[in-house]
Amino acid sequence: MNHSQLKPYEKSARATTAVWGDDVLNHQPRFAEVAVALLPASLILATATALLVALI
């Protein structure tokens, strides 16, 4: 494909590209956000540990 054939695809790719602002990238997570994000993982690990202990 030459350059003229790629132009429509380039325009559509630019139209669908997400643009991130600086405030989103520099956001420092609060402790509550981190704790809520880790809650499901800790519950899964606790369940897996309980199942392994039950097998022994």
RONU-925861 format. One record per residue (C-alpha): residue in three letters; x, y, z. Coordinates in steps of 0.5 Angstrom, whole numbers, padded with zeros to 4 digits, always signed. Example, Ala and Ser with C-alpha at 12.3 -4.5 7.8 and 13.67 -1.06 7.14 Angstrom:
BEGIN
ALA+0025-0009+0016;SER+0027-0002+0014;
This chain:
BEGIN
MET+0000+0000+0000;ASN+0002+0007-0001;HIS+0001+0013+0003;SER-0005+0015-0001;GLN-0008+0009+0001;LEU-0006+0009+0008;LYS-0009+0016+0009;PRO-0016+0014+0011;TYR-0014+0009+0016;GLU-0009+0014+0019;LYS-0015+0019+0020;SER-0020+0014+0023;ALA-0014+0011+0028;ARG-0013+0018+0030;ALA-0021+0019+0031;THR-0021+0013+0036;THR-0015+0014+0040;ALA-0016+0016+0047;VAL-0013+0022+0050;TRP-0010+0023+0057;GLY-0009+0029+0061;ASP-0003+0030+0065;ASP-0008+0030+0071;VAL-0010+0023+0070;LEU-0003+0021+0069;ASN+0000+0024+0075;HIS-0006+0022+0080;GLN-0003+0019+0086;PRO-0008+0014+0089;ARG-0011+0015+0096;PHE-0010+0009+0101;ALA-0017+0008+0101;GLU-0017+0006+0093;VAL-0011+0002+0094;ALA-0015-0002+0100;VAL-0021-0003+0096;ALA-0017-0005+0090;LEU-0013-0011+0094;LEU-0019-0013+0097;PRO-0022-0018+0092;ALA-0015-0021+0091;SER-0014-0022+0099;LEU-0020-0026+0099;ILE-0018-0030+0093;LEU-0012-0032+0096;ALA-0015-0033+0103;THR-0020-0038+0100;ALA-0015-0041+0096;THR-0011-0042+0103;ALA-0017-0045+0106;LEU-0018-0050+0101;LEU-0011-0052+0101;VAL-0011-0053+0108;ALA-0017-0057+0108;LEU-0014-0062+0103;ILE-0008-0063+0108;
